[in-house]
Amino acid sequence: MIKNRELHYQAPQTIKKFQEDRMKETLIYVAEHSPFYKRMFIEYNINISEINTIEDLQLFQQLLSRIYNRIIMIFFVLIHC
């Protein structure tokens, strides 16, 4: 693995590969250790094994949009009770 201080001097495709590898590690970690993300991945049918590139993160835009809309709806109901 490339150390962060060495990464600055690498080719763009090497940097992207490093970022995507770290992204995969992070997704696996949160899927295994975070009840919140585990629930969100199941609820929104997100299979982290299908997320391999930075471009694949567009799946999260849909997820975040749904979560945001749900929060707004809950807030709206709460303030009008």
Biopython code that builds the backbone (N, CA, C, O; Angstrom):
import numpy as np
from Bio.PDB.StructureBuilder import StructureBuilder

atoms = [
    (1, "MET", "N", (0.841, -1.182, 0.000)),
    (1, "MET", "CA", (0.000, 0.000, 0.000)),
    (1, "MET", "C", (0.886, 1.245, 0.000)),
    (1, "MET", "O", (1.935, 1.276, 0.643)),
    (2, "ILE", "N", (0.459, 2.239, -0.710)),
    (2, "ILE", "CA", (1.177, 3.507, -0.777)),
    (2, "ILE", "C", (0.852, 4.325, 0.465)),
    (2, "ILE", "O", (-0.312, 4.437, 0.852)),
    (3, "LYS", "N", (1.859, 4.886, 1.079)),
    (3, "LYS", "CA", (1.608, 5.764, 2.220)),
    (3, "LYS", "C", (1.086, 7.098, 1.706)),
    (3, "LYS", "O", (1.419, 7.517, 0.598)),
    (4, "ASN", "N", (0.269, 7.759, 2.513)),
    (4, "ASN", "CA", (-0.372, 9.007, 2.089)),
    (4, "ASN", "C", (0.629, 10.059, 1.637)),
    (4, "ASN", "O", (0.372, 10.772, 0.667)),
    (5, "ARG", "N", (1.748, 10.170, 2.310)),
    (5, "ARG", "CA", (2.704, 11.211, 1.915)),
    (5, "ARG", "C", (3.342, 10.924, 0.562)),
    (5, "ARG", "O", (3.801, 11.847, -0.111)),
    (6, "GLU", "N", (3.377, 9.666, 0.156)),
    (6, "GLU", "CA", (3.912, 9.298, -1.147)),
    (6, "GLU", "C", (2.860, 9.431, -2.243)),
    (6, "GLU", "O", (3.199, 9.566, -3.419)),
    (7, "LEU", "N", (1.618, 9.393, -1.869)),
    (7, "LEU", "CA", (0.528, 9.407, -2.825)),
    (7, "LEU", "C", (0.511, 10.672, -3.675)),
    (7, "LEU", "O", (0.157, 10.635, -4.853)),
    (8, "HIS", "N", (0.886, 11.759, -3.084)),
    (8, "HIS", "CA", (0.890, 13.054, -3.764)),
    (8, "HIS", "C", (1.708, 13.027, -5.054)),
    (8, "HIS", "O", (1.418, 13.775, -5.987)),
    (9, "TYR", "N", (2.709, 12.186, -5.109)),
    (9, "TYR", "CA", (3.621, 12.156, -6.250)),
    (9, "TYR", "C", (3.293, 11.054, -7.263)),
    (9, "TYR", "O", (4.055, 10.831, -8.203)),
    (10, "GLN", "N", (2.185, 10.379, -7.079)),
    (10, "GLN", "CA", (1.826, 9.268, -7.958)),
    (10, "GLN", "C", (0.995, 9.742, -9.148)),
    (10, "GLN", "O", (0.474, 10.857, -9.164)),
    (11, "ALA", "N", (0.889, 8.875, -10.128)),
    (11, "ALA", "CA", (0.077, 9.152, -11.312)),
    (11, "ALA", "C", (-1.403, 9.202, -10.917)),
    (11, "ALA", "O", (-1.808, 8.541, -9.962)),
    (12, "PRO", "N", (-2.209, 9.979, -11.644)),
    (12, "PRO", "CA", (-3.635, 10.101, -11.305)),
    (12, "PRO", "C", (-4.358, 8.752, -11.197)),
    (12, "PRO", "O", (-5.183, 8.567, -10.303)),
    (13, "GLN", "N", (-4.057, 7.814, -12.093)),
    (13, "GLN", "CA", (-4.741, 6.520, -12.025)),
    (13, "GLN", "C", (-4.321, 5.730, -10.779)),
    (13, "GLN", "O", (-5.108, 4.935, -10.265)),
    (14, "THR", "N", (-3.109, 5.934, -10.293)),
    (14, "THR", "CA", (-2.655, 5.296, -9.058)),
    (14, "THR", "C", (-3.378, 5.897, -7.863)),
    (14, "THR", "O", (-3.777, 5.181, -6.945)),
    (15, "ILE", "N", (-3.544, 7.201, -7.878)),
    (15, "ILE", "CA", (-4.272, 7.891, -6.800)),
    (15, "ILE", "C", (-5.727, 7.417, -6.776)),
    (15, "ILE", "O", (-6.274, 7.131, -5.711)),
    (16, "LYS", "N", (-6.341, 7.336, -7.945)),
    (16, "LYS", "CA", (-7.735, 6.892, -8.014)),
    (16, "LYS", "C", (-7.873, 5.461, -7.504)),
    (16, "LYS", "O", (-8.810, 5.156, -6.766)),
    (17, "LYS", "N", (-6.963, 4.592, -7.883)),
    (17, "LYS", "CA", (-6.982, 3.202, -7.414)),
    (17, "LYS", "C", (-6.857, 3.155, -5.891)),
    (17, "LYS", "O", (-7.566, 2.394, -5.232)),
    (18, "PHE", "N", (-5.965, 3.961, -5.337)),
    (18, "PHE", "CA", (-5.796, 4.030, -3.885)),
    (18, "PHE", "C", (-7.104, 4.485, -3.223)),
    (18, "PHE", "O", (-7.540, 3.902, -2.230)),
    (19, "GLN", "N", (-7.712, 5.516, -3.775)),
    (19, "GLN", "CA", (-8.962, 6.033, -3.217)),
    (19, "GLN", "C", (-10.068, 4.979, -3.283)),
    (19, "GLN", "O", (-10.829, 4.809, -2.330)),
    (20, "GLU", "N", (-10.151, 4.281, -4.400)),
    (20, "GLU", "CA", (-11.188, 3.268, -4.545)),
    (20, "GLU", "C", (-10.949, 2.080, -3.621)),
    (20, "GLU", "O", (-11.903, 1.504, -3.099)),
    (21, "ASP", "N", (-9.704, 1.711, -3.417)),
    (21, "ASP", "CA", (-9.389, 0.635, -2.472)),
    (21, "ASP", "C", (-9.792, 1.030, -1.057)),
    (21, "ASP", "O", (-10.383, 0.233, -0.328)),
    (22, "ARG", "N", (-9.471, 2.256, -0.672)),
    (22, "ARG", "CA", (-9.856, 2.740, 0.664)),
    (22, "ARG", "C", (-11.365, 2.852, 0.800)),
    (22, "ARG", "O", (-11.919, 2.571, 1.863)),
    (23, "MET", "N", (-12.025, 3.259, -0.265)),
    (23, "MET", "CA", (-13.477, 3.357, -0.256)),
    (23, "MET", "C", (-14.085, 1.981, -0.005)),
    (23, "MET", "O", (-14.991, 1.846, 0.816)),
    (24, "LYS", "N", (-13.591, 0.954, -0.709)),
    (24, "LYS", "CA", (-14.098, -0.410, -0.527)),
    (24, "LYS", "C", (-13.872, -0.876, 0.908)),
    (24, "LYS", "O", (-14.770, -1.462, 1.513)),
    (25, "GLU", "N", (-12.689, -0.626, 1.458)),
    (25, "GLU", "CA", (-12.395, -1.003, 2.841)),
    (25, "GLU", "C", (-13.387, -0.337, 3.794)),
    (25, "GLU", "O", (-13.891, -0.970, 4.721)),
    (26, "THR", "N", (-13.656, 0.928, 3.559)),
    (26, "THR", "CA", (-14.572, 1.679, 4.424)),
    (26, "THR", "C", (-15.995, 1.142, 4.313)),
    (26, "THR", "O", (-16.673, 0.979, 5.327)),
    (27, "LEU", "N", (-16.453, 0.866, 3.094)),
    (27, "LEU", "CA", (-17.796, 0.324, 2.903)),
    (27, "LEU", "C", (-17.958, -1.023, 3.602)),
    (27, "LEU", "O", (-18.974, -1.281, 4.249)),
    (28, "ILE", "N", (-16.958, -1.867, 3.466)),
    (28, "ILE", "CA", (-17.010, -3.177, 4.121)),
    (28, "ILE", "C", (-17.045, -2.997, 5.637)),
    (28, "ILE", "O", (-17.808, -3.668, 6.332)),
    (29, "TYR", "N", (-16.221, -2.095, 6.138)),
    (29, "TYR", "CA", (-16.169, -1.864, 7.580)),
    (29, "TYR", "C", (-17.513, -1.372, 8.118)),
    (29, "TYR", "O", (-18.023, -1.910, 9.101)),
    (30, "VAL", "N", (-18.085, -0.354, 7.480)),
    (30, "VAL", "CA", (-19.350, 0.185, 8.008)),
    (30, "VAL", "C", (-20.492, -0.818, 7.836)),
    (30, "VAL", "O", (-21.399, -0.865, 8.667)),
    (31, "ALA", "N", (-20.461, -1.613, 6.779)),
    (31, "ALA", "CA", (-21.502, -2.624, 6.584)),
    (31, "ALA", "C", (-21.443, -3.690, 7.676)),
    (31, "ALA", "O", (-22.470, -4.258, 8.047)),
    (32, "GLU", "N", (-20.247, -3.959, 8.187)),
    (32, "GLU", "CA", (-20.084, -4.974, 9.217)),
    (32, "GLU", "C", (-20.232, -4.422, 10.633)),
    (32, "GLU", "O", (-20.641, -5.152, 11.536)),
    (33, "HIS", "N", (-19.905, -3.140, 10.842)),
    (33, "HIS", "CA", (-19.822, -2.609, 12.203)),
    (33, "HIS", "C", (-20.827, -1.504, 12.548)),
    (33, "HIS", "O", (-20.960, -1.145, 13.718)),
    (34, "SER", "N", (-21.520, -0.971, 11.574)),
    (34, "SER", "CA", (-22.438, 0.125, 11.853)),
    (34, "SER", "C", (-23.891, -0.326, 11.659)),
    (34, "SER", "O", (-24.305, -0.611, 10.536)),
    (35, "PRO", "N", (-24.659, -0.391, 12.744)),
    (35, "PRO", "CA", (-26.070, -0.758, 12.594)),
    (35, "PRO", "C", (-26.819, 0.199, 11.655)),
    (35, "PRO", "O", (-27.695, -0.224, 10.901)),
    (36, "PHE", "N", (-26.469, 1.483, 11.707)),
    (36, "PHE", "CA", (-27.131, 2.466, 10.848)),
    (36, "PHE", "C", (-26.904, 2.133, 9.372)),
    (36, "PHE", "O", (-27.864, 2.007, 8.612)),
    (37, "TYR", "N", (-25.636, 1.989, 8.963)),
    (37, "TYR", "CA", (-25.353, 1.720, 7.550)),
    (37, "TYR", "C", (-25.833, 0.339, 7.132)),
    (37, "TYR", "O", (-26.303, 0.153, 6.010)),
    (38, "LYS", "N", (-25.717, -0.625, 8.029)),
    (38, "LYS", "CA", (-26.207, -1.960, 7.726)),
    (38, "LYS", "C", (-27.703, -1.899, 7.389)),
    (38, "LYS", "O", (-28.154, -2.488, 6.407)),
    (39, "ARG", "N", (-28.452, -1.184, 8.211)),
    (39, "ARG", "CA", (-29.886, -1.026, 7.991)),
    (39, "ARG", "C", (-30.168, -0.259, 6.694)),
    (39, "ARG", "O", (-31.053, -0.639, 5.928)),
    (40, "MET", "N", (-29.425, 0.808, 6.453)),
    (40, "MET", "CA", (-29.641, 1.602, 5.238)),
    (40, "MET", "C", (-29.327, 0.795, 3.979)),
    (40, "MET", "O", (-30.061, 0.870, 2.994)),
    (41, "PHE", "N", (-28.255, 0.037, 4.008)),
    (41, "PHE", "CA", (-27.897, -0.770, 2.840)),
    (41, "PHE", "C", (-28.991, -1.800, 2.540)),
    (41, "PHE", "O", (-29.313, -2.059, 1.381)),
    (42, "ILE", "N", (-29.551, -2.378, 3.597)),
    (42, "ILE", "CA", (-30.625, -3.358, 3.404)),
    (42, "ILE", "C", (-31.898, -2.657, 2.942)),
    (42, "ILE", "O", (-32.529, -3.064, 1.967)),
    (43, "GLU", "N", (-32.260, -1.602, 3.656)),
    (43, "GLU", "CA", (-33.519, -0.910, 3.361)),
    (43, "GLU", "C", (-33.560, -0.354, 1.942)),
    (43, "GLU", "O", (-34.599, -0.390, 1.283)),
    (44, "TYR", "N", (-32.429, 0.158, 1.479)),
    (44, "TYR", "CA", (-32.391, 0.761, 0.144)),
    (44, "TYR", "C", (-31.767, -0.161, -0.901)),
    (44, "TYR", "O", (-31.417, 0.261, -2.003)),
    (45, "ASN", "N", (-31.639, -1.430, -0.521)),
    (45, "ASN", "CA", (-31.173, -2.462, -1.453)),
    (45, "ASN", "C", (-29.847, -2.087, -2.127)),
    (45, "ASN", "O", (-29.705, -2.186, -3.346)),
    (46, "ILE", "N", (-28.897, -1.662, -1.319)),
    (46, "ILE", "CA", (-27.579, -1.314, -1.841)),
    (46, "ILE", "C", (-26.626, -2.458, -1.541)),
    (46, "ILE", "O", (-26.384, -2.802, -0.384)),
    (47, "ASN", "N", (-26.098, -3.034, -2.595)),
    (47, "ASN", "CA", (-25.147, -4.123, -2.476)),
    (47, "ASN", "C", (-23.745, -3.527, -2.608)),
    (47, "ASN", "O", (-23.337, -3.122, -3.696)),
    (48, "ILE", "N", (-23.020, -3.477, -1.505)),
    (48, "ILE", "CA", (-21.717, -2.799, -1.547)),
    (48, "ILE", "C", (-20.716, -3.516, -2.438)),
    (48, "ILE", "O", (-19.724, -2.917, -2.853)),
    (49, "SER", "N", (-20.955, -4.782, -2.738)),
    (49, "SER", "CA", (-20.044, -5.482, -3.645)),
    (49, "SER", "C", (-20.153, -4.951, -5.072)),
    (49, "SER", "O", (-19.292, -5.225, -5.907)),
    (50, "GLU", "N", (-21.220, -4.188, -5.350)),
    (50, "GLU", "CA", (-21.391, -3.579, -6.675)),
    (50, "GLU", "C", (-20.753, -2.189, -6.747)),
    (50, "GLU", "O", (-20.741, -1.571, -7.812)),
    (51, "ILE", "N", (-20.231, -1.701, -5.640)),
    (51, "ILE", "CA", (-19.617, -0.379, -5.607)),
    (51, "ILE", "C", (-18.103, -0.565, -5.653)),
    (51, "ILE", "O", (-17.469, -0.888, -4.649)),
    (52, "ASN", "N", (-17.546, -0.357, -6.830)),
    (52, "ASN", "CA", (-16.121, -0.605, -7.042)),
    (52, "ASN", "C", (-15.344, 0.621, -7.472)),
    (52, "ASN", "O", (-14.120, 0.661, -7.346)),
    (53, "THR", "N", (-16.042, 1.614, -7.975)),
    (53, "THR", "CA", (-15.362, 2.815, -8.454)),
    (53, "THR", "C", (-15.977, 4.039, -7.784)),
    (53, "THR", "O", (-17.057, 3.970, -7.199)),
    (54, "ILE", "N", (-15.279, 5.135, -7.880)),
    (54, "ILE", "CA", (-15.788, 6.394, -7.336)),
    (54, "ILE", "C", (-17.090, 6.769, -8.037)),
    (54, "ILE", "O", (-17.995, 7.331, -7.421)),
    (55, "GLU", "N", (-17.178, 6.459, -9.313)),
    (55, "GLU", "CA", (-18.390, 6.765, -10.072)),
    (55, "GLU", "C", (-19.598, 5.978, -9.546)),
    (55, "GLU", "O", (-20.735, 6.441, -9.640)),
    (56, "ASP", "N", (-19.349, 4.810, -9.003)),
    (56, "ASP", "CA", (-20.430, 3.992, -8.444)),
    (56, "ASP", "C", (-21.074, 4.643, -7.219)),
    (56, "ASP", "O", (-22.153, 4.225, -6.798)),
    (57, "LEU", "N", (-20.444, 5.633, -6.657)),
    (57, "LEU", "CA", (-20.990, 6.311, -5.484)),
    (57, "LEU", "C", (-22.275, 7.067, -5.794)),
    (57, "LEU", "O", (-22.925, 7.583, -4.885)),
    (58, "GLN", "N", (-22.639, 7.136, -7.049)),
    (58, "GLN", "CA", (-23.914, 7.763, -7.403)),
    (58, "GLN", "C", (-25.069, 7.059, -6.722)),
    (58, "GLN", "O", (-26.122, 7.660, -6.509)),
    (59, "LEU", "N", (-24.888, 5.796, -6.378)),
    (59, "LEU", "CA", (-25.912, 5.071, -5.620)),
    (59, "LEU", "C", (-26.212, 5.780, -4.308)),
    (59, "LEU", "O", (-27.354, 5.799, -3.850)),
    (60, "PHE", "N", (-25.175, 6.364, -3.705)),
    (60, "PHE", "CA", (-25.354, 7.041, -2.441)),
    (60, "PHE", "C", (-26.113, 8.352, -2.590)),
    (60, "PHE", "O", (-26.774, 8.789, -1.648)),
    (61, "GLN", "N", (-26.031, 8.978, -3.740)),
    (61, "GLN", "CA", (-26.817, 10.192, -3.955)),
    (61, "GLN", "C", (-28.294, 9.872, -3.837)),
    (61, "GLN", "O", (-29.049, 10.639, -3.240)),
    (62, "GLN", "N", (-28.713, 8.754, -4.397)),
    (62, "GLN", "CA", (-30.107, 8.338, -4.294)),
    (62, "GLN", "C", (-30.463, 8.050, -2.841)),
    (62, "GLN", "O", (-31.521, 8.460, -2.362)),
    (63, "LEU", "N", (-29.588, 7.349, -2.147)),
    (63, "LEU", "CA", (-29.821, 7.016, -0.747)),
    (63, "LEU", "C", (-29.935, 8.270, 0.103)),
    (63, "LEU", "O", (-30.871, 8.405, 0.891)),
    (64, "LEU", "N", (-28.998, 9.179, -0.049)),
    (64, "LEU", "CA", (-29.014, 10.407, 0.747)),
    (64, "LEU", "C", (-30.239, 11.259, 0.435)),
    (64, "LEU", "O", (-30.807, 11.885, 1.329)),
    (65, "SER", "N", (-30.637, 11.282, -0.807)),
    (65, "SER", "CA", (-31.829, 12.031, -1.182)),
    (65, "SER", "C", (-33.064, 11.443, -0.501)),
    (65, "SER", "O", (-33.913, 12.188, -0.012)),
    (66, "ARG", "N", (-33.169, 10.121, -0.466)),
    (66, "ARG", "CA", (-34.302, 9.476, 0.190)),
    (66, "ARG", "C", (-34.294, 9.737, 1.696)),
    (66, "ARG", "O", (-35.333, 10.024, 2.291)),
    (67, "ILE", "N", (-33.118, 9.635, 2.298)),
    (67, "ILE", "CA", (-33.011, 9.883, 3.736)),
    (67, "ILE", "C", (-33.375, 11.330, 4.042)),
    (67, "ILE", "O", (-34.108, 11.599, 4.993)),
    (68, "TYR", "N", (-32.873, 12.249, 3.252)),
    (68, "TYR", "CA", (-33.177, 13.673, 3.446)),
    (68, "TYR", "C", (-34.679, 13.919, 3.335)),
    (68, "TYR", "O", (-35.259, 14.621, 4.162)),
    (69, "ASN", "N", (-35.302, 13.342, 2.317)),
    (69, "ASN", "CA", (-36.750, 13.519, 2.138)),
    (69, "ASN", "C", (-37.527, 12.943, 3.309)),
    (69, "ASN", "O", (-38.526, 13.523, 3.735)),
    (70, "ARG", "N", (-37.089, 11.826, 3.827)),
    (70, "ARG", "CA", (-37.750, 11.224, 4.976)),
    (70, "ARG", "C", (-37.613, 12.120, 6.204)),
    (70, "ARG", "O", (-38.582, 12.308, 6.939)),
    (71, "ILE", "N", (-36.443, 12.665, 6.430)),
    (71, "ILE", "CA", (-36.216, 13.551, 7.573)),
    (71, "ILE", "C", (-37.093, 14.797, 7.457)),
    (71, "ILE", "O", (-37.693, 15.224, 8.444)),
    (72, "ILE", "N", (-37.172, 15.378, 6.273)),
    (72, "ILE", "CA", (-38.003, 16.559, 6.060)),
    (72, "ILE", "C", (-39.470, 16.225, 6.328)),
    (72, "ILE", "O", (-40.185, 17.014, 6.946)),
    (73, "MET", "N", (-39.915, 15.067, 5.867)),
    (73, "MET", "CA", (-41.303, 14.674, 6.081)),
    (73, "MET", "C", (-41.584, 14.492, 7.579)),
    (73, "MET", "O", (-42.620, 14.938, 8.071)),
    (74, "ILE", "N", (-40.680, 13.849, 8.294)),
    (74, "ILE", "CA", (-40.851, 13.653, 9.735)),
    (74, "ILE", "C", (-40.868, 15.005, 10.447)),
    (74, "ILE", "O", (-41.701, 15.236, 11.323)),
    (75, "PHE", "N", (-39.966, 15.881, 10.078)),
    (75, "PHE", "CA", (-39.909, 17.210, 10.686)),
    (75, "PHE", "C", (-41.211, 17.964, 10.437)),
    (75, "PHE", "O", (-41.753, 18.598, 11.343)),
    (76, "PHE", "N", (-41.705, 17.893, 9.213)),
    (76, "PHE", "CA", (-42.951, 18.577, 8.853)),
    (76, "PHE", "C", (-44.107, 18.056, 9.707)),
    (76, "PHE", "O", (-44.910, 18.842, 10.210)),
    (77, "VAL", "N", (-44.192, 16.754, 9.869)),
    (77, "VAL", "CA", (-45.254, 16.171, 10.697)),
    (77, "VAL", "C", (-45.104, 16.631, 12.142)),
    (77, "VAL", "O", (-46.093, 16.982, 12.785)),
    (78, "LEU", "N", (-43.890, 16.632, 12.653)),
    (78, "LEU", "CA", (-43.655, 17.010, 14.049)),
    (78, "LEU", "C", (-44.016, 18.460, 14.330)),
    (78, "LEU", "O", (-44.585, 18.760, 15.379)),
    (79, "ILE", "N", (-43.703, 19.348, 13.427)),
    (79, "ILE", "CA", (-43.980, 20.756, 13.695)),
    (79, "ILE", "C", (-45.469, 21.086, 13.536)),
    (79, "ILE", "O", (-45.930, 22.124, 14.012)),
    (80, "HIS", "N", (-46.209, 20.214, 12.876)),
    (80, "HIS", "CA", (-47.639, 20.473, 12.687)),
    (80, "HIS", "C", (-48.521, 19.638, 13.606)),
    (80, "HIS", "O", (-49.735, 19.575, 13.410)),
    (81, "CYS", "N", (-47.929, 19.003, 14.596)),
    (81, "CYS", "CA", (-48.727, 18.232, 15.582)),
    (81, "CYS", "C", (-49.114, 19.099, 16.752)),
    (81, "CYS", "O", (-49.781, 18.630, 17.674)),
]
sb = StructureBuilder()
sb.init_structure("model")
sb.init_model(0)
sb.init_chain("A")
sb.init_seg("    ")
for serial, (resi, resn, name, xyz) in enumerate(atoms, 1):
    if name == "N":
        sb.init_residue(resn, " ", resi, " ")
    sb.init_atom(name, np.array(xyz, "f"), 0.0, 1.0, " ", f" {name:<3s}", serial, name[0])
structure = sb.get_structure()
